[in-house]
C-alpha cells in the first residue's frame, strides 16, 4: 500500500506555472498559424476541454477584438475509438461538440492534458475522420511525460516532464478539481477518459 505522501504526490507545476505554460502555447499556436484564421480548438475530455477554452481565451487576448467570435472551441469524445475498448467495454460516453462551421478545411488543434503512450491521440485522430476533413491537425498538451508507444509528437508543449513508468502524472484544473496544478506520484494512474494518453 503506497504511503499517504505517495498518493498525494509532489507538485511540479503550480497555478502560475500552468498559466504561463498555456500562454506560451497560445502564442506558439498563433505564430505557427500566422494568426487565428481558420483555427479550431478541440479539447479531449475531460481536462483537455477547459484547457482548450483557456488557450482560446488567451489567443483572443493577443489577437484583439477584430473577431468578436474568437477561436471556436469544441470537445472530441474518443471513447469508441480507443484500442483497449474490448478489454474494458464499460465506459461513459463523453460529449463531442463540434463548433458551428465544422472542421472541414480548418486547422484543428487537439488539446489534451498529458501526452504519454500516444494511444489517446491516435484515437482522437480516428474520431476526427468521422466529423470532418481538416486541412491540418496539430497537437497541444500541457505536459509531455515521454514513454511513447506510437510515433506521435506534440506540436505545442507546456512542459516536458521526464518520468519513470511507475510514476503517474495528474493534472488538476480549477474547472474540474478546484485548483490548477500538476502532480507526480508513485500511485497508480487514474484517467477519467478511461486509459493512458
C-alpha positions in Angstrom: 0.0 0.0 0.0 1.5 3.4 -1.0 2.2 5.9 1.8 -0.1 8.9 2.0 2.7 11.2 0.6 3.0 8.9 -2.4 -0.8 9.2 -3.1 -0.6 13.0 -2.6 2.5 13.3 -4.8 4.8 16.2 -5.4 3.6 19.3 -7.1 5.8 20.1 -10.2 3.7 22.9 -11.6 1.6 25.3 -9.6 -1.2 27.6 -10.8 1.2 30.3 -12.0 3.3 27.7 -13.9 0.1 26.3 -15.6 -1.0 29.8 -16.6 2.4 30.6 -18.1 2.5 27.3 -20.0 -0.9 27.9 -21.5 0.0 31.5 -22.5 3.2 30.2 -24.2 1.1 27.5 -26.1 -1.3 30.2 -27.3 1.5 32.4 -28.6 3.2 29.4 -30.3 -0.1 28.4 -32.0 -0.6 31.9 -33.3 3.0 32.1 -34.5 2.8 28.8 -36.4 -0.6 29.6 -37.8 0.3 33.2 -38.6 -2.8 34.4 -36.7 -6.0 32.9 -35.6 -7.7 32.5 -39.1 -9.3 29.1 -39.7 -8.3 27.7 -36.2 -10.5 25.3 -34.3 -9.5 24.0 -30.9 -10.9 20.6 -29.8 -10.4 19.5 -26.2 -10.2 15.9 -25.3 -12.4 15.3 -22.3 -12.2 15.7 -19.6 -9.3 18.1 -18.7 -8.4 18.9 -22.3 -11.8 20.8 -22.7 -11.2 23.6 -20.1 -7.5 23.8 -21.3 -8.7 24.4 -24.9 -11.1 27.1 -23.7 -8.3 28.8 -21.8 -6.0 28.7 -24.8 -8.7 30.2 -26.9 -9.2 33.0 -24.4 -5.5 33.8 -24.4 -5.5 33.8 -28.3 -8.4 36.3 -28.2 -6.5 38.4 -25.7 -3.5 38.6 -28.1 -5.4 39.0 -31.4 -7.7 41.7 -30.0 -11.3 42.4 -30.8 -11.0 42.0 -34.6 -13.0 38.8 -34.5 -15.6 39.1 -31.7 -16.5 35.4 -32.1 -12.9 34.3 -31.2 -11.4 30.9 -31.9 -14.1 28.2 -32.0 -13.7 25.6 -29.2 -15.3 22.2 -29.0 -14.8 18.7 -27.5 -14.0 15.4 -29.1 -15.1 12.1 -27.5 -12.7 9.3 -28.2 -14.3 6.6 -26.1 -15.5 4.4 -29.0 -12.1 4.8 -30.9 -9.9 3.5 -28.1 -7.8 0.4 -28.9 -8.5 -1.0 -25.4 -12.3 -0.8 -25.6 -12.7 -4.6 -25.9 -10.6 -5.0 -22.7 -12.7 -2.5 -20.7 -16.0 -2.1 -22.5 -17.9 -0.4 -19.7 -17.1 3.3 -20.3 -19.0 6.5 -20.0 -19.6 8.3 -23.3 -18.4 11.9 -23.2 -19.8 14.7 -25.3 -18.5 15.5 -28.7 -19.3 19.1 -29.6 -18.1 20.4 -32.9 -18.3 24.2 -33.2 -20.6 25.8 -35.8 -18.9 25.8 -39.1 -17.4 22.4 -38.5 -13.7 21.5 -39.1 -13.6 21.0 -42.9 -10.6 22.8 -44.3 -9.7 24.2 -40.9 -6.5 23.9 -38.8 -7.6 21.8 -35.9 -5.6 21.9 -32.7 -6.3 18.9 -30.4 -5.8 19.8 -26.8 -5.1 17.3 -24.0 -3.6 17.5 -20.5 -0.9 14.7 -20.6 0.8 13.0 -23.6 2.1 9.6 -22.6 1.8 6.5 -24.8 0.1 8.3 -27.7 -2.9 6.0 -27.8 -5.4 8.7 -26.8 -4.2 10.9 -29.6 -4.4 8.0 -32.1 -8.0 7.5 -31.1 -8.6 11.2 -31.4 -7.2 11.2 -35.0 -9.6 8.4 -35.8 -12.5 10.3 -34.3 -11.7 13.4 -36.3 -12.1 11.4 -39.5 -15.8 10.8 -38.6 -16.6 14.5 -38.1 -14.8 16.2 -41.0 -11.7 16.7 -43.0 -9.4 19.4 -41.6 -6.7 21.0 -43.6 -4.2 20.2 -40.8 -4.3 18.7 -37.3 -1.9 19.9 -34.6 -1.5 18.7 -31.0 -1.1 20.9 -27.9 -0.5 19.3 -24.5 0.1 20.8 -21.1 2.5 18.0 -20.1 4.6 15.6 -22.2 5.9 12.8 -20.0 7.5 10.7 -22.6 7.3 6.9 -23.0 5.5 6.8 -26.4 4.2 3.5 -27.7 3.2 5.2 -31.0 5.0 7.6 -33.3 3.1 10.7 -32.1 4.7 14.0 -31.2 3.1 17.2 -29.8 3.4 20.4 -31.7 2.9 22.6 -28.7 4.0 21.5 -25.2 3.6 23.4 -21.9 6.2 21.4 -20.0 8.3 18.3 -20.8 8.4 16.1 -17.6 10.7 13.1 -17.8 9.1 10.4 -15.7 9.6 6.7 -14.9 6.9 4.2 -16.0 6.0 3.6 -12.3 5.1 7.3 -11.8 1.8 8.9 -12.6 1.2 12.5 -13.7 -2.0 14.1 -12.6 -3.2 17.4 -14.0 -5.7 19.4 -11.9 -7.7 22.2 -13.4 -9.8 24.6 -11.5 -12.9 23.9 -13.6 -13.0 20.3 -12.5 -10.7 19.9 -9.5 -10.9 23.3 -7.8 -7.2 24.2 -8.4 -4.6 24.3 -11.1 -1.5 22.1 -10.6 0.5 19.2 -12.0 1.5 16.4 -9.6 3.8 13.4 -10.0 3.3 10.5 -7.7 4.1 6.8 -7.4 0.4 5.9 -7.1 -1.4 4.2 -9.9 -2.7 6.5 -12.7 -6.4 7.3 -12.6 -7.6 8.6 -16.0 -11.1 9.9 -16.3 -11.2 9.2 -20.0 -10.6 5.6 -19.4 -6.9 5.0 -20.2 -3.4 6.2 -20.9 -2.9 9.2 -23.0 
